[in-house]
Amino acid sequence: MAGKDLDFNSRNCWDVYKSKKDRKAIDDVAARYLDFISTCKTERQCVARILKLAAKAGFKESANGEDFKGAKVMRAMRGKTLLLARKGKRPLSDGVRLLGAHVDSPRLDFKQHPFYADCGLGMAKTHYYGGIRKHQWLARPLALHGVVATKDGSVVEVSIGEDPGDPVFTVQDLLPHLASQQMEKKLSKAFDAEKLNVVVGHAPDLESAPKKRKAGLRIEDKHVKTTLLNILHERYGIVEEDFFSAEMEVVPAGAAREVGLDRALMGGYGHDDRLCVFAALEAMLTAPAPEHCQLAIFWDKEEIGSEGSTGAKSRFTEYCLEDLILAWSPKARPSQVWLNSKAISGDVHPAMDPDYKAMHEELNAALLGHGPVMCKFTGHRGKVAANDAHAEYVGWMRGVLGKAGVPWQMAELGKVDRGGGGTVAKYLAEYGLDIVDMGPSVLSMHSPFEIASKVDLYATMLAYKAFIGS
């Protein structure tokens, strides 16, 4: 075994991609990504942007029920889930190379009866979406994005809080002088979900209460709510009842930023999982002509269990594959295609935090800057609810990454019995194809300001590119 390394140590990507040309490529990809997540803060915005970029690259959109035409096609579902497909030299019966990631991120959603006023403040009730830590959403600037569907069938887009001239919103926090009892509670009990109410206004509508005003009586809180409704109607033509059929998402306001004196890190909302979405998109749009059919699927609803018609549990992917078979390989059987396919569940992984190293088992923990993380299994406790990737497939994937010269690492999700989580991998695995989780590592995951490494994004894009071209 002389001359052969017997042990394995992950490589620092900065040492691998160290030429001026590499560094420029890393910064260029990061700049495009920072623009992407700064302007795509909801699943609808992500899908709309991807459709635009893919169309520019020659992908032709086909609506549900239409035939796929051409070698590069795409289809969206409800504006929240999207499939991109690129025809390969081989028939579909030889299988596909599939990249899957999710476009949704944890946030606060307006309730259907959101607006009320109290103590002179106009407020909006929310219901949190996904796995948030409630205290992280307090006392910070927030923006409002979403759509309102009216009775006449029109859909109104709302976006407030991103433009420098826009107002922002916030969720109030309790001042420390009065928080002694709160601070004695367990963190999970100290912050009530029903108190994640967003401050949306303050000035009363004086025209709605002229008699009270003349009599010197107190202006009621309901007149603050009237101001809010008047503004929404003047700006968007909507009324309070329209919020019964609305999807309004409260997200951190402002652009994603470079972090650190060396600008090597990226901070922003939605790295989970738009890092993988963007890396997969870049791979799809820049990869050479493929041997196998290439699929990239961007799902909604992963953060709440991949439910609904736009989640990975839906049959959207199955229906699209049936239509691709009709268009490209009419003699292929769906079972043939699925069983011969290989896939990556693109999802981010927790990086080891220097302040919380005890949460990880260091031999099996991910490090920022060491490339995409391959995670053989997720789940919780005894690998419950996990897709445990087969050894043969992990070995094959190692070969692909090694041949491409892409640095990578292997890790699991924290110490055993310390927590856990899941991805879309287990839902695709039901079709019998090989699949493993792989994506960049992230600090402060699910917070309003997550941290990721520029070089990890770059290496992940190259890993995905090598995979779909394998």
C-alpha positions, 0 to 999 in steps of 0.5 A: 500500500506504499504511496496510497493514502489509507485514511481520509481527510476532507479538503479545504476548498479554498486550498483546492480552488486557489488560482485567480481564475478560480477565485473570480469564478467563485465570486461571480457565482456568489454574486449571482446567488446573492442577487437570487436570494435577495429578490426571491424570498418566497417559493412563487418568486423563486419559480418565476425567476427560474422560469425566466432564466431557463427560458433564456437558456432555451427551455420551453414551457409546457402547461399541465395537460400539454405535450412536451415539445423539444429537447429542453422543457419545463413545467410549473405547478401552481406557480410554486413547484417546477420541473426542468428536463433536458433530453439525453443521448440515451433512452429514458429506459436507461434512467435519468439523473435527477436533482431535487431541492426545495424553494420554500423556507421557514417564515411567518404567514398572515392568518386569514383574519389578520388585521386588528388594532390594540393600544394604538397599534395596527397589527396582523396575526400570523401563523409560523411556517416550518421549524423556526425559533420564535425569539429570532423573529422579534425586534427585526425589520420584516418585509411582506410578500405574497398574492391576493386572489379576488373573487373575480379571479384576478391575482394581485401581487404584494411586495412591501419592505424591500425597496429602500423607500418602503416601510418595513414591519416588525414583531415586538419584543418585551423589554428586559425591565419587565421580562424577569418572569419570561426569562425564567421560563424554558426557551420553548415556553417563553415565546408564545406563537400567538404573540408573533403579531406583526406591527403594520401601522399606527395612525388612525383614520380621523375622517372615519370618526369626526363626531368623536373627535369634535366631542373630544372623545378618545379615538378608537383603535378600530380607526387605526385598522381603517387606515390600514384597509384604506391604504391596501385598497388604494394601493392594491384595490383589495378589501379585508375579505380578500385576505381569506384567499391570500398567501401573505408571507412575512420574511426578513427585510433587506438584501443578503450580504457578504460576511467577514473582512475577507467577504468569504461568507454569505449571510441572508434569509433562505440559504435553506434551501435556495443554496441547493436550488441555485446550485442545481439551476446553475448546473442545469443551465451550464452542463454540456449535452448529457448522456442521460436525461437530466431532471431538476425539480424544485418543490414547495412545502418541504419545511412542513413535510412535503405535503400538498399538491406542490410538495414532493409527496404529490404526483407532480413528478410522476405525471411529468415523467409519464409525459416525458416518456410519451414525448421522448421514449414511448416504448419505455415503462415508468418502472424501468425509468425509475429503477434505473435512475440516480438522484441527489436530494439537494439540501443543506446540512448543519455546519459545526459551530465553534460555539456549539461543538458539543451538539456534534460528534466531531468525527461525523460533523460538517465543516464550512469550506470543505465542500458539499456534504454527503449525508447517507441518512437523516431522520431521528433517533434510530434513523426513523423516517430516513432514506438510508442510501445504499452503500453501492450508490454512495461508492458510485457517487464517490467515484463521480466526485473523485473523477471530477476533482470536487472536494466533498465531505461526509457527515450526519445531523448532529449527535445521536438522539440530540435531534434530527430532521428529514428531506425529500429523499425518502419520498423519491426513494419510494420509486426504487431509484438510488438517492442520497442527500448532498448540499452545502453546510450552513450555520444558524440554519432556519434563522432569519440570517443564515451563514454559508460559504462562497466556496461551498456553493461553488463546489456544490454547483460543480458536484451537481454538474458532474453528477448530471453529466455522469 
